[in-house]
Amino acid sequence: MADQLSNRVRIAREAKGLTQAQLADLIGMSRKTVNTVENGVFVPSTVVALKLARALGEPVERLFSLGDGG
């Protein structure tokens, strides 16, 4: 069974009072990219994950984790 990446990007973004568009501007990406990451449609590259973590003031390990499927 393949591991699945889960994320807390939406929770962290909302806690900071940011819209998807505002977060996208902070990381130099599109709002659609932020949306697809939040919804688990797109697995971000290491660079994007680190940019998100920096913009949200969170360790990358807090934003993203591997689910064991069980």
N, C-alpha and C positions, 0 to 999 in steps of 0.2 A: 504494500500500500504506500503510495507516494505521500510525502509530507506536504502539508498545506500551510501556506503563509497566512497568518492572520495579522491584522493591524488595528491600531488605536488612533489612526490619524484623525478621523472625524472627531473623536472625543477630545483629543488634544487641541484641535483647531477651534472647536466650539468653546472650550475652556478659555482660550485666548481671545475669544470674541471676534474671530476672523471669519470672513466669508471664504468660499472656495476661490473666488477671483482674487481676493487680497493675498491669500496664501500663494496662489499661482504667481502673482507679481513678485512676491518675496523670493521665490526660488527660480524665477525666470522660465517658467513653464506655462502651459495653457491651463485654463480652468478645467477643461475636459480631462487633462492628465491627472489633476488632483482628484476629480470625481471618480475616474476609473481605478485609481489606487485605493481610495476610500471604500469603494464597492467591491474590491477584490478581483476586478476584471483584469487589471494590469499589475504584474509584479515589477516593482521599480528596480532599476539598476542600483548598484551600490552608491553611485554618485547622487542619484535622485533621493534615495533613502537618507543619505547623510545631509543633503540640503534641506529635506523636510525636518529632520531632527534638529538641525541648527535653527531653522526658522521658528520652530515650535518650542525651542528651549528644552528639549527632552533628549535623553540618551536614545540612540537608535534602537537599542535592545528593548526599550520600553514601548516604542512605537510598533515594532515588528517582532513577531515570534512564530516559531514553527509549531503547528498543531500535530499531535501524534495520531490523529484520526480516531482516538478512542476516548 
